[in-house]
Amino acid sequence: MNLRGTDLNLLVAFDALMRECHVTRAAYRLDISQSSMSLALSKLRVMFHDPLLVKSAKGLVPTERARYLMPQIEEILRSLDMLIHEQQPFDPALACETVTMIVIDYIDFVVMQRLMNELQQQAPNVSLSIVGPNPRRLAEIMSSGEIDMALTYFPAPPDNVRTRPLFSDRLVGIARAGHPLFERPLSLERYCQYAHVAVTPAEGADMYNALIDGAMRNAGCQRRIVLSKPTFMGVPFLIAQSDMIATLPERIAQKFTDLAAIRIFEPPLTLAPINVVLMWHDRTHNNPLHRWLRDLIADVCEHKISGPLGRPAAL
């Protein structure tokens, strides 16, 4: 075997090019310049004696030769990754680093206490820096290194971001105890007539509201929003002292029933679930600390959050 003169980094570039079928996006995925990725594609074409990506009406598409190579190169990269990192066992107790994460306040409230308890026990010198969400710049700040991970609901993550499902939640309504809403079965018409509090976690982040308002549009109706807030935390206390209502993820609504005089109710329409994911960039994918922390977060969510919650009482 003679690999002298063979640049194995080209296999990483091949993987990115096949995943993106776009030179600029592949460059963005690996955090290199477009010209560097174009040069890598040229070298790959020489290496494999094939154009690999060809133009079509839908953009660049892999050739038959490229499709044949894709699973084999993916397996080679996976094996190299295991070989390198299995030789360097990671001990979280010895790690000393700060990891920057986006965690919206709803998920902060239901996850972070358990996560920090575990982190203090297993990796006492690792710190977390939590920052607010910025959905318009998520791909940019992840690739630049401004943030390392995001723990959030994000239905359409950028192409250069990896995701790992953590848990699902469902949307329920909350109203103050004694609210007229509970006096008789709740119709969609009455639900729309009440004053609603809406939550928009960040500028341009309409993901939560889109689940509700999209379902309402499909039903031919519209809710009356009188207040929009960027955070979930204060909403139950507003609801407890007014006739306003809100629609929130069930995990946070359940926790607040012990803190505020509110009751949970079922919205009179079918709402899609919230699927919370962990997101990170390719640049940190093989970082030993980050891999360990991602597994810890998934473990915390599995044991802390998974499993049946108490269902809201029927009206």
Backbone hydrogen bonds in HBPLUS format (Angstrom, degrees):
<---DONOR---> <-ACCEPTOR-->    atom                        ^
c    i                          cat <-CA-CA->   ^        H-A-AA   ^      H-
h    n   atom  resd res      DA  || num        DHA   H-A  angle D-A-AA Bond
n    s   type  num  typ     dist DA aas  dist angle  dist       angle   num
A0006-THR N   A0003-LEU O   2.87 MM   3  5.22 158.9  1.91 136.1 135.6     1
A0010-LEU N   A0007-ASP O   3.02 MM   3  5.76 159.1  2.07 116.6 122.9     2
A0011-LEU N   A0008-LEU O   2.99 MM   3  5.52 147.0  2.10 110.4 118.8     3
A0012-VAL N   A0009-ASN O   3.07 MM   3  5.18 124.0  2.40  97.1 111.0     4
A0013-ALA N   A0009-ASN O   3.07 MM   4  6.50 155.5  2.14 147.8 154.5     5
A0014-PHE N   A0010-LEU O   2.80 MM   4  6.06 153.1  1.87 144.3 152.1     6
A0015-ASP N   A0011-LEU O   3.01 MM   4  6.24 159.7  2.05 144.3 148.5     7
A0016-ALA N   A0012-VAL O   3.08 MM   4  6.40 159.7  2.12 149.1 154.0     8
A0017-LEU N   A0013-ALA O   2.87 MM   4  6.09 162.6  1.90 155.7 160.7     9
A0018-MET N   A0014-PHE O   2.92 MM   4  6.12 158.6  1.97 155.4 160.7    10
A0019-ARG N   A0015-ASP O   3.03 MM   4  6.19 148.2  2.14 143.0 151.8    11
A0020-GLU N   A0016-ALA O   3.00 MM   4  6.12 152.2  2.08 148.1 155.1    12
A0021-CYS N   A0017-LEU O   2.64 MM   4  5.31 152.8  1.71 143.1 152.1    13
A0026-ALA N   A0022-HIS O   2.92 MM   4  6.00 154.4  1.99 149.8 157.7    14
A0027-ALA N   A0023-VAL O   2.95 MM   4  6.14 153.8  2.02 146.6 153.5    15
A0028-TYR N   A0024-THR O   2.93 MM   4  6.18 155.2  1.99 146.6 153.8    16
A0029-ARG N   A0025-ARG O   2.83 MM   4  6.04 148.2  1.93 143.9 152.8    17
A0030-LEU N   A0026-ALA O   3.19 MM   4  6.48 145.1  2.32 142.8 150.2    18
A0031-ASP N   A0027-ALA O   2.86 MM   4  5.87 106.1  2.42 135.6 154.6    19
A0032-ILE N   A0027-ALA O   2.93 MM   5  5.08 168.9  1.94 143.2 146.5    20
A0031-ASP N   A0028-TYR O   3.18 MM   3  4.81 151.6  2.27  93.1 101.6    21
A0037-MET N   A0033-SER O   3.13 MM   4  6.47 153.0  2.20 146.0 153.0    22
A0038-SER N   A0034-GLN O   2.87 MM   4  6.14 153.3  1.95 149.1 156.9    23
A0039-LEU N   A0035-SER O   2.96 MM   4  6.16 152.9  2.04 142.7 149.7    24
A0040-ALA N   A0036-SER O   2.96 MM   4  6.20 150.8  2.05 140.0 148.4    25
A0041-LEU N   A0037-MET O   2.92 MM   4  6.19 154.9  1.98 148.1 154.2    26
A0042-SER N   A0038-SER O   3.04 MM   4  6.31 153.5  2.11 143.0 150.1    27
A0043-LYS N   A0039-LEU O   3.00 MM   4  6.31 157.7  2.05 150.0 155.5    28
A0044-LEU N   A0040-ALA O   2.86 MM   4  6.09 153.3  1.93 148.7 156.7    29
A0045-ARG N   A0041-LEU O   2.94 MM   4  6.17 151.9  2.02 147.4 154.4    30
A0046-VAL N   A0042-SER O   3.18 MM   4  6.52 147.7  2.29 141.8 149.9    31
A0047-MET N   A0043-LYS O   2.83 MM   4  6.09 159.9  1.87 149.3 155.5    32
A0048-PHE N   A0044-LEU O   2.93 MM   4  6.07 163.0  1.95 153.9 156.4    33
A0049-HIS N   A0045-ARG O   2.87 MM   4  5.48 110.3  2.36 127.9 142.0    34
A0050-ASP N   A0045-ARG O   3.15 MM   5  5.12 143.8  2.28 131.7 141.3    35
A0049-HIS N   A0046-VAL O   3.40 MM   3  5.02 150.2  2.49  91.6 100.0    36
A0053-LEU N   A0051-PRO O   2.62 MM   2  5.59 145.3  1.73 110.4  98.8    37
A0063-THR N   A0052-LEU O   2.83 MM  11  5.13 148.1  1.94 134.5 137.7    38
A0054-VAL N   A0061-VAL O   2.92 MM   7  5.49 165.1  1.95 153.1 154.6    39
A0061-VAL N   A0054-VAL O   2.84 MM   7  5.49 154.3  1.90 151.1 158.5    40
A0056-SER N   A0059-GLY O   2.70 MM   3  5.04 124.1  2.01 126.6 144.0    41
A0059-GLY N   A0056-SER O   3.07 MM   3  5.04 165.8  2.09 110.9 111.9    42
A0067-ARG N   A0063-THR O   2.94 MM   4  6.28 157.6  1.99 151.5 157.6    43
A0068-TYR N   A0064-GLU O   3.01 MM   4  6.23 148.0  2.12 143.5 152.1    44
A0069-LEU N   A0065-ARG O   3.04 MM   4  6.30 145.7  2.16 143.0 152.2    45
A0070-MET N   A0066-ALA O   2.94 MM   4  6.06 143.7  2.07 150.8 159.8    46
A0073-ILE N   A0069-LEU O   2.91 MM   4  6.06 164.7  1.93 169.7 174.9    47
A0074-GLU N   A0070-MET O   2.96 MM   4  6.09 158.8  2.00 153.7 160.3    48
A0075-GLU N   A0071-PRO O   3.06 MM   4  6.16 152.9  2.13 138.0 144.5    49
A0076-ILE N   A0072-GLN O   2.98 MM   4  6.27 151.7  2.07 143.0 151.1    50
A0077-LEU N   A0073-ILE O   2.94 MM   4  6.17 164.4  1.97 154.0 156.9    51
A0078-ARG N   A0074-GLU O   2.99 MM   4  6.20 154.5  2.06 143.9 151.4    52
A0079-SER N   A0075-GLU O   2.93 MM   4  6.10 157.3  1.98 147.4 153.4    53
A0080-LEU N   A0076-ILE O   2.93 MM   4  6.17 158.6  1.98 151.0 156.9    54
A0081-ASP N   A0077-LEU O   2.96 MM   4  6.09 157.9  2.01 145.8 151.9    55
A0082-MET N   A0078-ARG O   3.04 MM   4  6.30 160.7  2.08 148.2 152.7    56
A0083-LEU N   A0079-SER O   2.87 MM   4  6.05 159.1  1.92 148.8 155.1    57
A0084-ILE N   A0080-LEU O   2.93 MM   4  6.09 166.2  1.95 154.0 156.7    58
A0085-HIS N   A0081-ASP O   3.05 MM   4  6.14 172.1  2.06 151.8 154.4    59
A0086-GLU N   A0082-MET O   2.83 MM   4  5.61 148.2  1.93 143.2 151.3    60
A0088-GLN N   A0085-HIS O   3.17 MM   3  5.02 150.4  2.26  95.3 104.2    61
A0094-LEU N   A0091-ASP O   2.99 MM   3  5.66 156.3  2.04 120.7 127.4    62
A0095-ALA N   A0092-PRO O   3.16 MM   3  5.11 151.7  2.24 100.7 109.2    63
A0127-SER N   A0097-GLU O   2.91 MM  30  6.33 160.2  1.95 151.0 157.6    64
A0099-VAL N   A0127-SER O   2.85 MM  28  6.29 160.5  1.89 160.9 161.5    65
A0129-SER N   A0099-VAL O   2.89 MM  30  6.08 160.7  1.93 145.4 147.1    66
A0148-ASP N   A0100-THR O   2.78 MM  48  5.33 164.5  1.80 141.6 146.9    67
A0149-MET N   A0100-THR O   3.28 MM  49  6.73 150.5  2.37 149.1 155.7    68
A0101-MET N   A0129-SER O   2.81 MM  28  6.08 160.0  1.85 151.6 157.2    69
A0131-VAL N   A0101-MET O   2.86 MM  30  6.17 158.7  1.91 156.5 162.1    70
A0102-ILE N   A0149-MET O   2.95 MM  47  6.38 153.2  2.02 139.3 146.8    71
A0151-LEU N   A0102-ILE O   2.71 MM  49  6.00 169.7  1.72 170.7 170.8    72
A0108-ASP N   A0104-ILE O   2.91 MM   4  6.06 159.5  1.95 155.3 161.3    73
A0109-PHE N   A0105-ASP O   2.95 MM   4  6.00 152.5  2.03 142.7 148.2    74
A0110-VAL N   A0106-TYR O   3.34 MM   4  6.67 144.3  2.47 139.9 148.2    75
A0111-VAL N   A0107-ILE O   2.89 MM   4  5.76 136.2  2.08 152.7 162.1    76
A0112-MET N   A0108-ASP O   3.10 MM   4  5.04 143.3  2.24 122.0 133.1    77
A0115-LEU N   A0111-VAL O   3.19 MM   4  6.32 165.6  2.21 151.8 155.8    78
A0116-MET N   A0112-MET O   2.84 MM   4  5.90 166.7  1.86 153.8 156.2    79
A0117-ASN N   A0113-GLN O   3.09 MM   4  6.28 154.0  2.16 144.1 151.4    80
A0118-GLU N   A0114-ARG O   3.05 MM   4  6.30 163.0  2.08 152.9 156.5    81
A0119-LEU N   A0115-LEU O   2.86 MM   4  6.06 157.4  1.91 149.5 156.8    82
A0120-GLN N   A0116-MET O   2.89 MM   4  5.97 162.5  1.92 149.9 153.5    83
A0121-GLN N   A0117-ASN O   3.23 MM   4  6.42 148.0  2.34 139.9 148.0    84
A0122-GLN N   A0118-GLU O   2.89 MM   4  6.05 162.5  1.92 154.7 159.5    85
A0123-ALA N   A0119-LEU O   2.73 MM   4  5.18 155.9  1.79 140.5 148.3    86
A0126-VAL N   A0123-ALA O   3.04 MM   3  5.58 166.4  2.06 125.2 126.5    87
A0137-ARG N   A0134-ASN O   3.01 MM   3  5.70 151.5  2.10 121.4 129.1    88
A0141-ILE N   A0137-ARG O   2.91 MM   4  6.07 172.9  1.91 171.2 171.1    89
A0142-MET N   A0138-LEU O   3.04 MM   4  6.08 145.5  2.16 147.0 156.1    90
A0143-SER N   A0139-ALA O   3.04 MM   4  6.14 164.4  2.07 147.4 151.6    91
A0144-SER N   A0140-GLU O   2.98 MM   4  6.08 146.8  2.09 145.7 155.2    92
A0146-GLU N   A0141-ILE O   2.93 MM   5  5.03 124.1  2.25 146.5 159.5    93
A0147-ILE N   A0141-ILE O   3.27 MM   6  6.09 152.7  2.35 136.4 134.6    94
A0145-GLY N   A0142-MET O   3.31 MM   3  5.31 144.2  2.45  96.4 106.2    95
A0150-ALA N   A0279-MET O   2.93 MM 129  5.02 140.7  2.09 139.0 143.8    96
A0279-MET N   A0150-ALA O   2.83 MM 129  5.02 154.6  1.89 146.8 154.5    97
A0152-THR N   A0277-VAL O   3.12 MM 125  5.78 153.2  2.20 167.5 167.3    98
A0277-VAL N   A0152-THR O   2.88 MM 125  5.78 165.5  1.90 167.7 162.8    99
A0161-VAL N   A0158-PRO O   3.26 MM   3  5.59 157.4  2.31 116.9 117.4   100
A0162-ARG N   A0280-TRP O   2.74 MM 118  5.36 157.5  1.79 177.1 173.0   101
A0280-TRP N   A0162-ARG O   3.05 MM 118  5.36 150.3  2.14 139.0 146.2   102
A0164-ARG N   A0278-LEU O   2.84 MM 114  5.10 134.6  2.05 143.5 155.1   103
A0278-LEU N   A0164-ARG O   2.90 MM 114  5.10 161.1  1.94 141.7 147.4   104
A0166-LEU N   A0276-VAL O   2.94 MM 110  5.70 158.3  1.99 160.4 155.0   105
A0276-VAL N   A0167-PHE O   2.85 MM 109  5.48 149.3  1.94 168.3 177.4   106
A0169-ASP N   A0274-ILE O   2.78 MM 105  5.04 152.2  1.86 145.7 154.9   107
A0274-ILE N   A0169-ASP O   2.76 MM 105  5.04 164.0  1.78 146.3 151.5   108
A0250-GLU N   A0170-ARG O   2.77 MM  80  5.69 149.9  1.86 168.2 176.3   109
A0172-VAL N   A0248-LEU O   2.84 MM  76  5.59 165.6  1.86 162.5 162.0   110
A0248-LEU N   A0172-VAL O   2.81 MM  76  5.59 142.2  1.95 168.4 169.1   111
A0173-GLY N   A0265-PHE O   2.85 MM  92  4.97 157.4  1.90 164.5 160.5   112
A0265-PHE N   A0173-GLY O   2.82 MM  92  4.97 159.2  1.86 133.1 136.7   113
A0174-ILE N   A0246-ALA O   2.83 MM  72  5.48 149.4  1.92 157.1 160.7   114
A0246-ALA N   A0174-ILE O   3.21 MM  72  5.48 155.0  2.28 147.6 153.1   115
A0175-ALA N   A0263-ARG O   3.08 MM  88  5.58 152.4  2.15 151.9 160.5   116
A0263-ARG N   A0175-ALA O   2.77 MM  88  5.58 160.8  1.81 169.1 175.6   117
A0179-HIS N   A0176-ARG O   3.06 MM   3  5.42 145.4  2.19 139.2 134.6   118
A0177-ALA N   A0261-ALA O   3.04 MM  84  5.72 161.3  2.07 130.9 130.3   119
A0182-PHE N   A0179-HIS O   3.05 MM   3  6.00 161.4  2.09 129.9 132.2   120
A0183-GLU N   A0180-PRO O   3.04 MM   3  5.36 166.7  2.06 116.0 120.0   121
A0191-TYR N   A0187-SER O   3.00 MM   4  6.23 161.0  2.04 149.9 155.7   122
A0192-CYS N   A0188-LEU O   3.01 MM   4  6.21 152.0  2.09 147.5 153.7   123
A0193-GLN N   A0189-GLU O   3.13 MM   4  6.36 142.6  2.28 140.6 150.8   124
A0193-GLN N   A0190-ARG O   3.09 MM   3  5.03 121.5  2.45  93.5 108.6   125
A0194-TYR N   A0190-ARG O   3.29 MM   4  6.56 144.3  2.42 153.8 159.7   126
A0245-ILE N   A0195-ALA O   2.85 MM  50  6.26 154.8  1.91 159.3 167.9   127
A0196-HIS N   A0224-ARG O   2.82 MM  28  5.81 164.8  1.84 158.0 157.8   128
A0226-VAL N   A0196-HIS O   2.95 MM  30  5.82 161.5  1.99 152.7 156.3   129
A0197-VAL N   A0245-ILE O   2.86 MM  48  6.22 144.4  1.99 157.3 167.9   130
A0198-ALA N   A0227-LEU O   2.80 MM  29  6.23 164.8  1.83 161.9 165.6   131
A0229-LYS N   A0198-ALA O   2.87 MM  31  6.36 151.6  1.95 152.8 161.5   132
A0200-THR N   A0229-LYS O   2.75 MM  29  5.96 161.7  1.79 154.9 161.5   133
A0205-ALA N   A0202-ALA O   2.87 MM   3  5.16 164.8  1.89 131.5 132.6   134
A0210-ALA N   A0206-ASP O   2.76 MM   4  5.75 146.6  1.86 150.5 160.7   135
A0211-LEU N   A0208-TYR O   3.18 MM   3  5.56 131.9  2.42 104.5 115.6   136
A0213-ASP N   A0209-ASN O   2.71 MM   4  5.85 166.6  1.73 172.1 170.3   137
A0214-GLY N   A0210-ALA O   2.84 MM   4  5.33 147.4  1.95 128.5 138.2   138
A0216-MET N   A0212-ILE O   2.97 MM   4  6.28 149.1  2.07 146.9 156.6   139
A0217-ARG N   A0213-ASP O   2.87 MM   4  6.06 153.3  1.94 144.2 151.0   140
A0218-ASN N   A0214-GLY O   3.05 MM   4  6.29 156.6  2.10 144.4 150.6   141
A0219-ALA N   A0215-ALA O   3.11 MM   4  6.36 132.6  2.34 132.6 145.0   142
A0219-ALA N   A0216-MET O   3.01 MM   3  4.90 126.2  2.31  91.4 106.2   143
A0221-CYS N   A0216-MET O   2.90 MM   5  5.28 172.8  1.91 143.8 144.6   144
A0220-GLY N   A0217-ARG O   2.92 MM   3  4.87 155.9  1.98 101.7 109.3   145
A0235-VAL N   A0232-PHE O   3.08 MM   3  5.60 147.2  2.19 116.9 126.7   146
A0238-LEU N   A0234-GLY O   3.23 MM   4  6.54 150.7  2.32 152.1 160.6   147
A0238-LEU N   A0235-VAL O   3.05 MM   3  5.19 121.6  2.41 102.8 117.6   148
A0239-ILE N   A0235-VAL O   2.95 MM   4  6.21 161.6  1.99 159.5 165.2   149
A0240-ALA N   A0236-PRO O   2.91 MM   4  6.04 151.3  1.99 141.6 149.2   150
A0241-GLN N   A0238-LEU O   3.26 MM   3  5.52 147.4  2.37 102.9 111.8   151
A0242-SER N   A0239-ILE O   3.33 MM   3  5.37 163.7  2.36 115.3 112.5   152
A0253-ALA N   A0249-PRO O   3.14 MM   4  6.35 160.8  2.18 152.2 158.0   153
A0254-GLN N   A0250-GLU O   2.82 MM   4  5.90 165.3  1.84 158.4 160.6   154
A0255-LYS N   A0251-ARG O   3.31 MM   4  6.51 157.5  2.36 139.4 144.8   155
A0256-PHE N   A0252-ILE O   3.16 MM   4  6.36 149.4  2.26 145.6 153.1   156
A0257-THR N   A0254-GLN O   3.28 MM   3  5.46 150.3  2.37 101.5 109.9   157
A0259-LEU N   A0256-PHE O   2.99 MM   3  4.89 148.3  2.09  99.9 109.9   158
A0260-ALA N   A0256-PHE O   2.90 MM   4  5.85 146.5  2.02 161.5 163.4   159
A0262-ILE N   A0260-ALA O   2.78 MM   2  5.59 133.6  2.00 110.0  95.0   160
A0284-THR N   A0281-HIS O   3.15 MM   3  5.90 155.8  2.21 120.2 125.4   161
A0285-HIS N   A0282-ASP O   3.09 MM   3  4.91 161.6  2.13 103.6 109.3   162
A0287-ASN N   A0284-THR O   3.17 MM   3  5.13 158.8  2.22 103.9 110.4   163
A0291-ARG N   A0287-ASN O   2.84 MM   4  6.05 158.9  1.89 162.9 169.8   164
A0292-TRP N   A0288-PRO O   3.01 MM   4  6.17 162.0  2.04 147.1 152.0   165
A0293-LEU N   A0289-LEU O   2.84 MM   4  6.06 160.4  1.88 152.2 158.1   166
A0294-ARG N   A0290-HIS O   2.86 MM   4  5.99 157.1  1.91 147.2 153.0   167
A0295-ASP N   A0291-ARG O   3.10 MM   4  6.35 157.9  2.15 146.1 151.6   168
A0296-LEU N   A0292-TRP O   2.94 MM   4  6.24 151.7  2.02 146.0 154.6   169
A0297-ILE N   A0293-LEU O   2.88 MM   4  6.13 161.6  1.92 153.9 157.8   170
A0298-ALA N   A0294-ARG O   3.02 MM   4  6.25 163.4  2.05 148.0 152.5   171
A0299-ASP N   A0295-ASP O   2.89 MM   4  6.08 153.2  1.96 145.6 153.4   172
A0300-VAL N   A0296-LEU O   2.84 MM   4  6.10 159.8  1.88 153.4 158.6   173
A0301-CYS N   A0297-ILE O   2.95 MM   4  6.19 163.1  1.98 151.9 156.4   174
A0302-GLU N   A0298-ALA O   2.91 MM   4  6.06 152.2  1.99 143.7 151.8   175
A0303-HIS N   A0299-ASP O   3.03 MM   4  6.21 164.5  2.05 153.4 156.1   176
A0304-LYS N   A0300-VAL O   2.76 MM   4  5.59 151.8  1.83 148.0 156.9   177
A0305-ILE N   A0301-CYS O   2.90 MM   4  5.12 149.5  2.00 125.8 134.8   178
A0306-SER N   A0301-CYS O   3.17 MM   5  6.63 142.2  2.32 151.7 161.6   179
